[in-house]
Amino acid sequence: MGNILSYLRWRGDISLKERPFNEVDNLVLAALSYLDLEGIVPGIGQGKCITVEEACDSYFKNQKEVDIERLKRLSIVDNALLKEMAQSERFKHAKLSNFVDIMDEAKLMQFSALLIELDDGTFYVAYRGTDNSILGWREDFTISFQTVSAQLSALAYLETVVAPNQKMYRVGGHSKGGNLAMYASMMCADSVRERILEIYNNDGPGFCKDLPWATNIEKIQDRTVQIVPEFSVIGMLFTATETSSNIIGSCATGLMQHHPMTWEVEGSAFVRKSDLINRCKLINEMIDNWIENVDFEQRKTFTSDLFDALGAGGANLVTDLPNGGVDGFESILFALGSSDVKTKAAISIFFKSVIAGCRKIDIVALLKSKTMIKGACVALLGLFFMQNPEFPFRILGSLFFFSIFSFSVFKYVRHLKKVKNNVPVWKHTSKLYLLLLGLSSIILLKGNTFSVSTHMLLSFGFLVNAYLNFNQYLKTTNMKSKKWVLLPNSVISLLLGIVSWVTANHIETIFIYFMATYLILSGVAEMIDSMYENAQNRLQKEHRLRS
C-alpha cells in the first residue's frame, strides 16, 4: 500500500485541471509546512512568491549550511516530499509565499504557516503541527485549558493572507496544525470565512467544550473534514462529534500512526477503515476520563510543572530526553516530586483513570492467559538478574542441579518400590538414576560450576526462543509483526544465546545487564499485549451485547 510519496510518483503527472483537489492533496500540502523553508519562501507581507520547483532547488543547495539543532527540531517529514512535489505536474508550478516561523519562549509559542497558490486558482493555507521542541509540546497541553498564542497567531495570519478578491481558500494542517486551521476558520471575520471551501484537520485535537468560544465550531462544521488513522489518540482529543470524520489505514502501529507519512493511499484517496482499533478506544476512554475529572486550574499547574520538570533535565527537544541518561531522568523525577499539590492531584487522577480503564479487563481470564504468565515470568527473571549479577547465576545453577538431584532421588525410590513389588522395570533404570544422582551430588558439593551451568541453560533458552520466533516469522503474513517483533526478537535471542555460551567460564557484568534489560522489556511487552488483547475481547463482547 502506498503513501503520499508514492501518490506523487504515480499520480503526480495528473494536473489539478484534469483531476480536482482531493483529500490526499490536502495532506501533501499540510506535510509540506513541516519542512524548514526559512529564507527560501518569501515572508509574510513581502508580496513575493516562489514555485515549488524553485524552492526545491534552493532547499537542497542550502543543505550544507543548515543549522543542526533546527534540523533536529523539524525532522518530522522526509524532505523527499519536496523533491517529489517539484517533479510532479500537479504541484511543481504551485506558488509558495507568506512563510512565517516563530519560536517565542516568552509567549510559550511555536507557530509556522505558509500560503500555497495552486494551478486551479485556489489557495491552501497550511499550518505546521507540533515540531520536536518541548515548547511546542507544552503549547499542545495548554490547548486543553486556554486559548494559546499559536491560535491567536493562526487567526491573525488567516485574516492577513486572505486577500480582498474572488479567490477561494482551503485551510488545513496536521496535528496541532489541524487545530489551528479550525480555530482560525471559526473565529475569523464572516467576510473571510465565506471564502473558505474546506477546513482539513488531519489527526489534530479539537477544542475543550468548556472554553467560552468553543460553540463557534458550529460556524464551520459543514466544511470541516477530520481525518484520523484507526489508532488515533491526539486526533480524538476534544473531538466534536458533529464534524465529518474519516478513519483511515496506516502502515504503522500504535501512536506511530499519527505520523502523516504512514497513512495509506490507494489511487487518489486514503484507505478507509470502519472504526478505531479497540486498543485505541480503551486509551481514549482513559484520557477522556482524566480530562473530565481535572479542572482548568489543575491542568494549568500540571502542564507548568511537567514541562518545567522536562526542562530541568536540560532538554530543549523531545528527542533530547533519552540522551539525558540517568542524571537527566533523576532531575525530571526530582522536579516532579517537588511539584505543586495540584500537579500531584492531577497525576493521582490520571492513575485512577488508568485503573478505571483496567476494570474492563477480565482479571480471571488474564491470569489464565499463557502470554501473561510467560511475560510475568520473563520480566521477573530479568529483575532477578538486575540484582547482584553473580548471585543469580549461582542460585539458578544450584537450583537446577538440586532439581536434578531431587528428581533422581524421587524416581530412584519409586523404582525400588516397583522392584520390591515385583513390577516389571527396565533393567538399566536404577543405573541411570544413580548416575544422575551421583553427578548432581558431585556438582552440588563442588559448587564452582553453577555459573557455567546457568550460562548453558540461558544459552539453550535463548537459542530455542530465537528458533521459535524465526519459525513464526516465516509462517506469519502480518508484515508489521514480522518487521517489528518477530525478526528483532529472533536476532537478539540468537546473539544472547551465542554470547552466553561463549562467556560460560566467567561472568560479564555488561552482558548480564543487557540481557536483564531485554528480559524485562520483553516480558513487560508481552504482559501489556495480553492486557490489551483481554480488554479488546471484553469491549467486543460488550459491543455484541449492546447490538
N, C-alpha and C positions, 0 to 999 in steps of 0.2 A: 504494500500500500504506500502511496506517495505522500509527500508533504508540500509545503508551499514552494520549496526549491524545485521539486520535480514538476509541480504545476507550471512554474515559469519556464522550465525546459520544454515541456510538452505542449503547453497551451499559450506560451508567450508570444507566438507568432500571429495570434489572432488579435486584431486591434479591438479597441472598445467600440468602434463604429460597427464592427461586424458582430460582436457579441457584447451585450451591455454589461455594466458593472455588476459584480456578484459578491457573495459573502467571502470568498477566498481572496479576491482583490482587496477587500477591506482588511484582512489580516496581514497581507503583504505590506500594505501602507502603514498599518499600526506598528508592525515589527520594524519597519524602516526607521521609525523615530528613536529606536534604541541605539542606532549607530552614532558614533561621535562625528558629527558634521560641523563642529565648531570651526570657523574660518574657511569653510567650503561653501556652505549655503548662506546667502546674504541674510543679515539680521533683520529683526522686526523694524519696520518703518523706513528701510533703506530704498524701497521701491525697485529693487533689482531681483532677478531670479537666475537660476542655473538649471539646465536639464539634468536628468538622472544620468545620462551618458557622460556629460561633462563632469558631474560630481564624482562619478566612479573613477574617472581618470585622475582627478585631483586627489581623491581619497587614497588611492593606492600609491601615488607618487610621494605622498607625505607620510607613509608608514614608518620610515626610518626616524622621523622627528617626533613620533608620538610619545606622550607622557605615559610612563608605565603605570603609575597609580591611577591615572584617568582611564587607561585601557582596562585595568582590573575592575574599576567601578562600573564600566559599561559593557563588560563581557557577557552579555545576555543573549545576543543574536549573532549567528555566524555572519561575518562580513561577506561571505559568498552570496548573500541575498542581494547586495547592491550590484555585484558583478552580473548576476543572472537577470536582474531588472534592466541593467544597462544593455544587455544583449537581446532583450525581448522587444518586439514591435509594440507590445501592449503598453510598456512603461518607459522606454528609453527617451521619448520626447516629452515626458511629463516634466513640468517646471516646479522646482523647489524654491521656496522663499520664506521669509519671516521666521527664520530659525531663532530659537531662544533656549538657553540652557542656564539655569540658575541653581546654585548651591548656596543657601543662606543659613548659616549656623544660628544667627541671631533670631531669625524668624522661624527656625526649625523647618526649613522648606527645601525640597528638591523638586524642581519643575523644569520641564522641557517640552517644546512643541514645535511643529513646523507646518507650513501650508503647502499643499500639493495641488497643482492645476493639471487636470487630466485632458486627454485628447478629445473627450466627448463634451468639453466645455464646462464640466462641473469641477468643484473643488473638494478636497478632502482635508479636514483639519485633524492632524494626528497628534495625540498627546502621549508622551512617553510614560510607561508604567514605572514601577519601583526598580531602581538600579540596585547595585550591590552595596550601597552605602548604608551604614547604620542610621544615618539621618533620615534617609528615605523610608526605612522600615519603621522608624519612630513615628513618622508622619502617618503611615498606614494605620498604626494603632490609635493614633489621635483622632482619626476619622470617626471612631466609634462614639465619641462624646462631644465633639465640637466641630465647627467649620474650620478647616485648615487653610494655611496661606496658599498652598498649591491650588486649592479650589477657587479661591478669590482671583488668583493669577490666571487660571484657566478661563474664568468668566471674562476678565478684562481682555485677555488675548482674543477670545472669540469675537467680542464686540469691536475689537480693533481691526481684525483681518477681514471681517465680512464687509466688503465694500458696498457702497450705495449703487448697485447696478442690478441687472436682471439675472445674474448668475445664481446657480443653486449649489448648495453645500451638503456634504456628508461629514459627520463628526464621529470620531472613534478613537479607541485606544485599547491597549491590553493591560490587564491587571489594574493598578491604580489609574492608569490612563483611561480605562473604560469608565471608571467612577468620575473622573474629571470631565469626560465628554458629556456624561449625563448631567452633572451639576451645572456646567456652563450652559447647556442647551435648555435646561428647565428654569434657570434664573436670569437668562438674558432678556433683552427687550423684545416685545412682541414682533417688532419690525425685523429683528434678526432671526427669531425663531421660525417665522413663516417662510424663510428662505432655506430652511433645513429639510432635506429629503428624508434622511435616516440618521439615527444615532446608534452606533455599534459599541456594545460593551462586551469585550472579549475576555471572559472569565475575571471580571473585576467586581469588587464588592458593591453593594447597593448603599442605602442610607438608613441610618437609625431612625425609626419612625417617631422617636421622641423629640427629635430636633425640630424647632419651630417651622422651618421652611420645607420639611420633608414632603408635605402634601402637594408641593409644586410638581411632583413627578407625574401627576395626572395630566399635566400640560403636554407631556411628550410620550406617554405610554403607547400611543398608537403608532409611533415612529421608532420606538426603541427595540432593537434586536439584541437579545442577550444570547451569547454563545458560550457554552461551558463544556469541558470534557466530562466523561462519565465518572471520573473521580475528581470532583470539584469541591474544594473547601473554601478557597478565597472567593471564588465567584458566587458562592451561596450565602456569604455573609450579608445580612440585611437585604436579602433579595426580595424585591417586590413581586408578588405572585401575578400581578396584572401584566407584567411585561412579557413580550414574546420570547420564550426560552427555547433554545435548540441544544440538545445534548448530542455530543459528537464523540467519535472514537479517537484514541491516541495510541501511539506505539510505545509509550512509556507506561510505567506502573506507579500507583500511589500519587503522592504530591508532585512527582516529576511531570505529571500530565498537565500541570499548569504552564509548562514551557511551550510557547507557540510553535516552535519548530517540530514538535512531536505530534501535532494534530494531523489526522489522516484525511487525505484529499483523494477524491475519485472524480475524474472529469473536471467539472467546474463547480463542485460543491464538496462540502465536508461529508464524511461518512457518518450517517445518523445512527444513534443508539436509542433504545426505547426508554431507558431510565438510568438514574445514577446507580453505581455499584452499591450494594448493601453495606459494605465496609465504610464507604464514604458517608452514607446516611447516618451510620452509628456515630462517626466522628462529628458530623454536623449537628447532630442532636445534642451531643455533649457540649459543644461550643455554644449553641443557642441557649441551652440551659444555664450555662455560666453567665452569658450576657444578660439574660433575664433577671438573674439574681444579684448582679453587681451594679450599683448605681453609678451615675456620671462621676461623682467625686472619687469613688474607689477606682474607677477606670483611669481617671486622670493621674492619681497618685501612683497607681500600679505602673502605668506607662512611663512616668517620670523616673521612678525608682529602678525599673527593669533596664531601661536604656542608659541610665547613669551607671548602673552596675556593669553593663556590657562595655561601656567606655572606660570603666575602672581597670579593665584588663588591657587597656592600651590599643584597642582595635578601632579603626575607622570604617572598615568594610566588614560585612558579614563573613566574607571569605578569610578574614584575618583571625577570626575567633578560634579555629582549630590550631592555628600557629602559635597561640599564646602559651601552649603547653600547660603543665601543672600549675605554674605560678600565675598565669593569666586566669586559669579556671578558679584558683583559690581566691583571687581578687574579686571575681564576679560573685562567688558564693559569700564572701565576707561582706560585700556591699549589699547583697540581698538580705543577708542575715541581720544587718543593722538598719534595714529599711523601715519605713513608716508602718504603723499598726494597720492602716487601711490597706497597704500593699499585702501584708500578711493575711489580712481577712480575705482579700481578692484571691490570693493563692489557695487559701483554705477552701473557698467556694469552688474554685476550679477542680480541686481534687474530689470534692463532694459530687460535682457534675460527672467526673470520670466514674466514680463509684456508682452513681445513678445509671450511667450508661452500661456499666458492667452487670447491672441487675438483669439485663436482657440475656445474659449468659446462663445456660443451663449448667450449673455447677456440677451436678452428679454426672452428666454426660461428659463434661470437660475432664473430670478426674479419671474417668474410664478411658479417655482418649489415649491411644498409644503414642500419638505425636506429642501430646502434653507431657506424658510420663517420660518419654525419651528426652524431650527438651529439658525438663527439670533435672533429670539425672546428669545430662551432659553439662549443664550450667553449674550444678553443684560440684561436679568433678573439676571443672575449671577453677572455681572458687577455692577448692581444696588445694590445688596446685599453686594458687596465688599466695598461699601462706609460705612459710619457710620451705623453699623448694626441695631441700634434701629430705625433710621429714616425710612428705607424702610418698616419695619414691621408696623409702624404706618400709613404710607402713603398708603400701599396696603390695609390694613384693612379699612381705611376711604374711599378709592376709591370703595372698594367692597360694603360697605353699602350705599355710596352715589349713586352707580349704582342701588341698590335695591330701594332706595328712589325715584330716578328719574323715574325708570321703573314703580313703583307703581303710581306715580302722572300721568304719561302719560296714563297708562291703565285706571286709575280711571276717568280721563277727557273724554277719549273715551267712557267709559261705560256710563257716564252721558249724552253724546250726543246721544247715542243709545236709552237711556230711553226717552229722550226728543222727539226723532223722532219716538217713538213707535216701535222700533226694538226689537224683542224678545231676551231676555238675560236670562242667568242662574240667579236665584233669589239670590244666595249666593255670586255672583261675587263682589258686592260692599263691602260686609263684608271682603272678602279675601284681596282685595286691600287696604282697610282701615287698616286691621291688619298688613300687610306688611309695610304700610306707617307709622303706629304708632311705630312698633318695630324698624324700621330703624331710625326713628326720635329720639327715646329714646337713642339708641346706639350712634348715631352721637353727641347728646348733652352731653352724659355721657363721651364718649371719652376714657375711660380706658380699653375697651375691644378689641381695634383694634389689639393689639398684639396677643391675643388669637385667634381671627378670622383669622388672617394671618397664624398662625400655623395650624389651622384646614384646611384652603384652601390648604396649601403646603402639609399637610399630605394626603389629598384626592388626590391631583395631583400626588404625588409620588407613592401612592398605585395603582392608575389607570395605571401609567406608568409601574410599576412592573408587573401588571397583563397582560398588552398588550405585553410586552417583553417576559414574560414567555409563553404566548399563542403562540407567534410567534416561540419561542424556540421549542415548542412541534410539530409545523407544518413543520418547515423548514428541508430540508435534507442537507443543507450546513453545514458541521461539523465545518469549520473554523468560520463561523458566529455564530453558536451555542456556541462554546467554548470561543471565544474572545470578542464577542459583546453582544449577547442577554442574556446569563446567568449572566455575571457580571453586566450588566445594571439592570437586574431584581432584583438581590440580593441587590445591592447598593440602588436602589429606594425603595425597601421594608424596609431596615434598616433606611433610611432617613425618610420615612413615619411614621414609628413607633416612632423614636426619636422626630420628630416634634410634634406628638400627645402627647407624654409623657411630653415634656417640654413646653406645651402650656401656662402655667401660668407664665413663666419667659423666659427671653432672654438669651440663652447660646451663647456667642461670638464664642467659638471654633467651635460649631456646625454650626453656620451661615457661618463662613469662609470655612469650609469643604464643606458645601452644595453649596456655591457660586462657589468654585473651580470646583466641579463636574458639575455644570450647564454650566460654561464657557467651560470646556474641552469637554463636551458632545455636546454643541451647535456648537463649532468650528469644531469638528469631523464631525458632520452632514453637515455643510457647505462645508467642504473640499470634503467630499464624493459626495455631489451634484455637485460640480465644476468638479471633476474628471469624474463623470458619464456624465456630459454635454460635456466635452472635448472629451471623448471617443466616444460618439454618433456623434460628429462633425467629428472626424477622420474617423469613419466608413462610413459616408456619402461621405467624400472626396475620400475615397478608392473606393467606389462604382462608383462614377462619373468618376474616372480615368480608371477603368476597363470597 
